[in-house]
């Protein structure tokens, strides 16, 4: 793919997934676009063992966009970083095609591993704002990670994960569309658990009240 074709593809990806963009020229001001374009250059240099220059480009981009992508990371086509401030992608992270990351997302390591230390995100994964995925495991294709979640273990395909630590709250076979933006529309397991406890307490109160009336 030529450079102009690649740039046009990135522009279309951003326009598809961000309704705030009205003109193609606006995309050139988009932090995610700048970060991805800089990463592509830095990654090429990294593979040719120009490590210092690659890191210089990535750190300079991090200062100007707030998005830090290590040049050693492997990123597929169609990555969309919305807003982007605080996004961190580690050296050994692998990202598939058509992945969406929101602001504050970290694809990091635990500090205990050597070699592959960062997560692998398969195709069509969406990671919501502030989520942290830490460790060298895989997030299966078409999965969603809820806002503020901390994921520490592998997630199968077609799942929804929320909470700290993250846990699977939904499984399904339906594919998540590329243009899905409703990352706030996710199950709340804590609220569900509280509701279950409330119902149990009410049931126990009814039983105790019934027993008290029988005694009287």
Buried (B, 14 or more C-beta within 10 A) or exposed (E): EEEEEBBEEBBEBBBBBBEEBEEEEBBEEBBBBBBBBBBBBBBEBBEEEBEEBBBBBBBEBBEEBBBBBBBBBBBBBBBBBBBBEBBBBBBBBBBBBBBBBBBBBBBBBEEEEEEBBBBBBBBBBBBBBBBBBBBBBBBBBBBBBBBBBBBBEEBEBBBBBBBEEBBBBBEEEEEBEBEBBEBEEBBEBEEEEEEEEEEEEEEEEEEEEEEEEEEE
